[in-house]
Amino acid sequence: MNRKNELCYEIVKGYINSEVVINFLDKFSLNLSKITVFIMDNYSIQTRDCRLNKFEEWKSKQLEIFCLPTYSPKQNIMEIYQILID
């Protein structure tokens, strides 16, 4: 979600694995006009294969990947949101 509250998403049928995350970020990085930061919560599915070779490629396309520390509910907006709606 950007500062204008525009959300970029993809509906996935089945399981989300590292291949799904990599494909999404590959598509997402194609049309960036300025440096964009994508925050990952260090879930192993998201980071395992991505770290191998994609971070530098995405960086060259103006997509910076920021990984939260292992457990950081105060920094993860989805966990904050979940607490607020419970």
C-alpha positions in Angstrom: 0.0 0.0 0.0 1.4 3.4 -0.9 0.8 6.8 0.7 -2.3 7.3 -1.5 -3.8 4.1 0.0 -3.4 2.3 -3.3 -2.8 -1.4 -2.9 -1.0 -3.6 -5.3 -2.1 -7.2 -4.8 -2.5 -10.6 -6.5 -5.1 -13.3 -5.8 -3.5 -16.7 -5.5 -5.3 -20.0 -5.8 -3.6 -22.6 -3.7 -0.5 -22.1 -1.5 1.8 -19.2 -1.4 5.4 -20.2 -1.6 8.7 -18.4 -2.5 8.0 -18.8 -6.2 4.7 -16.9 -5.9 6.4 -14.2 -3.9 9.3 -13.9 -6.4 6.9 -13.8 -9.4 4.8 -11.1 -7.7 7.8 -8.9 -6.9 9.3 -9.4 -10.4 6.0 -8.0 -11.9 5.8 -5.3 -9.2 9.3 -4.1 -9.9 8.7 -3.6 -13.7 7.1 -0.2 -13.6 8.5 1.6 -10.6 9.3 5.3 -11.3 11.1 5.9 -8.0 12.7 4.0 -5.2 10.2 1.8 -3.5 10.6 -0.1 -0.2 8.9 -3.4 0.2 8.8 -4.7 3.8 8.9 -8.4 4.4 8.3 -9.9 7.8 11.0 -12.6 7.6 8.6 -15.5 7.1 10.8 -18.2 5.6 8.6 -18.7 2.5 9.1 -15.1 1.5 12.8 -14.8 2.2 14.4 -18.2 1.7 14.8 -18.2 -2.1 14.5 -14.4 -2.6 17.7 -13.8 -0.7 19.7 -15.9 -3.0 19.8 -13.7 -6.1 16.8 -11.5 -6.4 17.5 -8.7 -3.9 20.2 -7.2 -6.1 18.2 -7.5 -9.2 15.2 -5.8 -7.6 17.5 -3.1 -6.2 18.6 -2.3 -9.8 14.9 -1.8 -10.6 14.4 0.6 -7.7 12.8 -1.9 -5.4 14.5 -2.1 -2.0 13.6 -5.1 0.2 13.6 -4.5 3.9 13.3 -7.5 6.2 11.9 -7.0 9.7 13.7 -8.7 12.6 12.6 -12.3 13.3 9.8 -11.4 15.7 8.7 -7.8 15.7 5.0 -7.3 16.2 5.4 -3.6 17.0 6.9 -3.1 13.5 4.6 -5.3 11.6 1.6 -3.2 10.6 -0.5 -6.4 10.0 0.0 -7.6 13.5 -0.8 -4.1 14.9 -4.0 -4.0 12.8 -4.9 -7.5 14.0 -4.6 -6.4 17.6 -6.8 -3.4 17.0 -9.7 -5.4 15.4 -9.6 -8.2 18.0 
